[in-house]
């Protein structure tokens, strides 16, 4: 079979033009915030080599963020935003090709850039204030997901769908997530928080509800150089503690002994 070089060159030019369109039209503001050379630098750091496809790592990342920001929350809606139709399947394939480490490194770069931009303005009395909270998320009933995350149990039996436990740590000033963990439903929120200690900084002030209260957790916070403010644990007997200073009947300072 004879190969027509002229047609091949036309095809290459058309692919190149499509690639440029995808990289330029989607999320122009975000494109200025995440330079192309930064994504390429991260790919080089992770030794991720890729062919010059229509959807480069940069285009894939922009479209995935676009899908997250769109009202429908789908690849199809992200694709429609630039006037393309019926191509969401190639976005899904491009996502599978992109290593998780690329996302992790990009996420870390964004967090560092925001920290540098806000600096001391994002702190309270020299402390970076970190809110922590947990939630659960259900997912499609697939065997792999059920084996990895499990299902909840009740008096009516197992839940219909697999459920994952999630905990997020985020700065209250900028609302930027500094760390997160996803695990099996049977894992506690406290255990997932423990996995995030290494991603927090010395002097960070943790704000949490009763799930993150307790003498054992307070000891761990101090061991990792973290300050904390939480709701009172339901098992703590406030009246038995020594009051250091009292402002009113329900506003006072007590001394809480912590044993490592």
C-alpha positions as CSV (number, residue, x, y, z in Angstrom):
1,X,0.0,0.0,0.0
2,X,1.4,3.4,-1.0
3,X,1.6,6.0,1.8
4,X,0.5,9.5,0.9
5,X,2.9,11.7,2.8
6,X,0.8,14.8,2.0
7,X,-2.3,13.3,3.7
8,X,-0.1,12.3,6.7
9,X,1.2,15.8,7.1
10,X,-2.4,17.2,6.9
11,X,-3.4,14.8,9.6
12,X,-0.5,15.8,11.8
13,X,-1.3,19.5,11.3
14,X,-5.0,18.9,12.1
15,X,-4.0,17.0,15.3
16,X,-1.6,19.7,16.3
17,X,-4.3,22.4,15.8
18,X,-6.8,20.4,17.8
19,X,-4.3,20.0,20.6
20,X,-3.6,23.7,20.7
21,X,-7.3,24.5,20.8
22,X,-7.8,22.1,23.7
23,X,-4.9,23.6,25.6
24,X,-5.9,27.2,25.0
25,X,-9.7,27.4,25.2
26,X,-10.3,25.6,28.4
27,X,-10.1,27.5,31.7
28,X,-8.0,30.4,30.5
29,X,-7.7,31.9,34.1
30,X,-6.5,28.5,35.4
31,X,-4.1,28.2,32.6
32,X,-2.4,31.4,33.7
33,X,-2.2,30.1,37.3
34,X,-0.7,26.7,36.3
35,X,1.9,27.4,33.6
36,X,2.5,24.7,31.0
37,X,6.2,24.5,31.9
38,X,5.3,23.7,35.5
39,X,3.3,20.6,34.4
40,X,6.1,19.6,32.1
41,X,8.6,20.0,34.9
42,X,6.6,17.8,37.2
43,X,6.4,15.1,34.4
44,X,10.1,15.2,34.0
45,X,10.6,14.9,37.8
46,X,8.5,11.8,37.8
47,X,10.2,10.5,34.6
48,X,6.8,10.3,33.0
49,X,7.2,10.1,29.2
50,X,4.3,10.5,26.9
51,X,3.6,10.7,23.2
52,X,2.3,13.9,21.6
53,X,-1.3,12.9,21.7
54,X,-4.3,15.2,21.2
55,X,-4.7,15.3,25.0
56,X,-1.4,16.1,26.5
57,X,-1.0,16.0,30.3
58,X,-1.7,19.7,30.5
59,X,-4.9,19.4,28.5
60,X,-6.0,16.4,30.5
61,X,-5.4,18.2,33.8
62,X,-7.3,21.3,32.7
63,X,-10.3,19.2,31.4
64,X,-10.4,17.2,34.7
65,X,-10.5,20.4,36.7
66,X,-13.1,21.7,34.3
67,X,-15.2,18.6,34.8
68,X,-15.0,19.2,38.6
69,X,-16.1,22.8,38.3
70,X,-18.9,22.2,35.8
71,X,-22.5,22.0,36.9
72,X,-22.9,18.4,35.7
73,X,-19.5,17.4,37.1
74,X,-18.7,15.2,34.0
75,X,-16.1,14.9,31.3
76,X,-18.8,15.3,28.7
77,X,-19.8,18.7,30.1
78,X,-16.1,19.8,30.2
79,X,-15.8,18.8,26.6
80,X,-19.0,20.7,25.6
81,X,-17.6,23.9,27.1
82,X,-15.2,24.2,24.1
83,X,-17.8,23.1,21.5
84,X,-16.7,19.5,21.2
85,X,-19.2,16.6,21.4
86,X,-19.2,12.8,21.9
87,X,-15.5,12.6,22.9
88,X,-15.6,12.1,26.6
89,X,-14.3,8.6,26.2
90,X,-10.9,9.8,25.2
91,X,-10.8,12.1,28.3
92,X,-11.4,9.0,30.4
93,X,-8.6,7.1,28.7
94,X,-6.3,10.1,29.1
95,X,-7.1,10.3,32.8
96,X,-6.1,6.6,33.2
97,X,-2.7,7.3,31.5
98,X,-1.9,10.1,33.9
99,X,0.0,8.8,37.0
100,X,-1.3,9.8,40.4
101,X,2.1,11.2,41.3
102,X,1.7,13.9,38.8
103,X,-1.5,15.1,40.6
104,X,0.2,14.8,44.0
105,X,3.2,16.9,42.9
106,X,1.0,19.5,41.2
107,X,-1.2,19.7,44.3
108,X,1.8,20.2,46.5
109,X,3.1,23.0,44.2
110,X,-0.3,24.8,44.3
111,X,-0.4,24.6,48.2
112,X,3.2,25.9,48.5
113,X,2.4,28.7,46.1
114,X,-0.7,29.8,48.0
115,X,1.2,29.6,51.3
116,X,3.9,31.9,49.9
117,X,1.4,34.3,48.5
118,X,-0.6,34.8,51.8
119,X,2.4,34.3,54.1
120,X,1.7,35.6,57.6
121,X,-1.6,37.0,56.6
122,X,-3.1,33.6,56.6
123,X,-2.0,32.9,60.2
124,X,-3.5,33.6,63.5
125,X,-0.9,34.8,66.1
126,X,1.7,33.0,64.1
127,X,-0.2,29.7,63.7
128,X,-1.6,28.3,60.5
129,X,-5.2,27.4,61.5
130,X,-6.2,24.0,60.2
131,X,-9.8,22.7,60.2
132,X,-10.2,19.0,60.2
133,X,-13.4,17.1,59.4
134,X,-14.5,13.8,58.0
135,X,-17.3,12.4,55.9
136,X,-18.3,9.3,54.0
137,X,-18.9,8.8,50.3
138,X,-20.7,6.0,48.5
139,X,-19.8,4.7,45.1
140,X,-20.9,2.3,42.4
141,X,-21.5,-1.3,43.4
142,X,-18.4,-2.9,41.9
143,X,-16.5,-5.9,43.3
144,X,-13.2,-4.1,43.4
145,X,-14.6,-1.1,45.3
146,X,-16.5,-3.4,47.7
147,X,-13.3,-5.4,48.5
148,X,-11.2,-2.2,49.0
149,X,-13.6,0.0,51.0
150,X,-16.3,-2.4,52.3
151,X,-19.9,-1.7,53.2
152,X,-21.7,-0.4,56.3
153,X,-23.6,-2.8,58.5
154,X,-26.9,-2.2,60.2
155,X,-29.9,-4.2,61.5
156,X,-31.1,-4.4,58.0
157,X,-27.9,-5.9,56.7
158,X,-25.1,-4.6,54.5
159,X,-25.5,-1.3,52.7
160,X,-26.3,-1.5,49.0
161,X,-23.2,0.4,47.9
162,X,-19.5,0.5,49.0
163,X,-18.7,3.3,51.3
164,X,-15.3,5.1,51.9
165,X,-14.3,7.1,54.9
166,X,-12.6,10.4,54.2
167,X,-10.9,13.1,56.3
168,X,-9.7,16.5,55.1
169,X,-7.4,19.1,56.7
170,X,-7.7,22.6,55.3
171,X,-6.6,26.1,56.1
172,X,-9.5,28.1,57.4
173,X,-8.1,31.3,55.9
174,X,-7.7,30.2,52.3
175,X,-9.9,27.0,52.3
176,X,-7.1,25.1,50.6
177,X,-6.8,21.4,51.5
178,X,-3.4,20.7,52.9
179,X,-3.9,17.0,53.4
180,X,-6.5,14.3,52.9
181,X,-6.9,10.6,53.4
182,X,-9.4,8.1,52.0
183,X,-9.7,4.7,53.5
184,X,-12.0,1.7,54.2
185,X,-15.3,2.4,55.9
186,X,-14.3,0.5,59.0
187,X,-11.3,2.9,59.6
188,X,-12.0,5.6,62.1
189,X,-11.6,9.3,61.3
190,X,-8.9,9.5,64.0
191,X,-6.8,6.8,62.2
192,X,-7.0,8.7,58.9
193,X,-6.0,11.9,60.7
194,X,-2.9,10.2,62.1
195,X,-1.8,9.5,58.5
196,X,-1.8,13.2,57.8
197,X,0.5,14.3,60.7
198,X,3.6,14.3,58.4
199,X,1.9,16.7,56.0
200,X,1.2,19.3,58.7
201,X,3.7,21.9,59.9
202,X,5.1,22.5,63.4
203,X,2.9,25.0,65.2
204,X,-0.2,24.3,63.1
205,X,-3.4,24.9,65.1
206,X,-6.0,22.1,64.6
207,X,-9.7,23.0,64.9
208,X,-11.9,19.9,65.2
209,X,-15.1,18.5,66.6
210,X,-15.5,15.7,69.2
211,X,-14.3,13.1,66.9
212,X,-10.8,14.6,67.2
213,X,-10.9,15.1,70.9
214,X,-9.5,12.9,73.7
215,X,-6.4,12.7,75.9
216,X,-4.7,10.2,73.6
217,X,-5.1,12.4,70.6
218,X,-4.0,15.5,72.5
219,X,-0.7,13.7,73.4
220,X,-0.2,12.8,69.8
221,X,-0.8,16.4,68.6
222,X,1.8,17.7,71.0
223,X,4.3,15.0,70.0
224,X,4.0,16.2,66.4
225,X,4.3,19.9,67.3
226,X,0.6,20.7,66.8
227,X,-1.6,22.9,68.8
228,X,-5.3,22.1,69.1
229,X,-8.8,23.4,69.8
230,X,-11.6,20.8,70.0
231,X,-15.1,20.3,71.4
232,X,-15.1,18.6,74.8
233,X,-15.0,14.8,74.5
234,X,-18.2,13.2,75.7
235,X,-16.3,11.1,78.3
236,X,-14.4,14.0,79.9
237,X,-15.7,15.0,83.3
238,X,-15.1,18.7,83.4
239,X,-16.3,19.2,87.0
240,X,-13.5,16.9,88.2
241,X,-10.7,19.1,86.7
242,X,-8.9,21.8,88.5
243,X,-10.0,25.3,87.5
244,X,-7.1,27.6,86.9
245,X,-9.2,30.7,86.1
246,X,-12.9,31.2,85.9
247,X,-14.7,33.9,83.9
248,X,-18.3,32.7,84.3
249,X,-20.2,29.5,85.0
250,X,-19.6,28.1,81.5
251,X,-16.4,30.0,80.7
252,X,-13.3,28.9,82.5
253,X,-9.8,27.5,82.1
254,X,-9.0,24.1,83.6
255,X,-5.8,22.0,83.9
256,X,-5.9,18.7,82.0
257,X,-3.1,16.3,82.8
258,X,-1.9,14.3,79.7
259,X,0.0,11.1,80.1
260,X,2.1,9.9,77.1
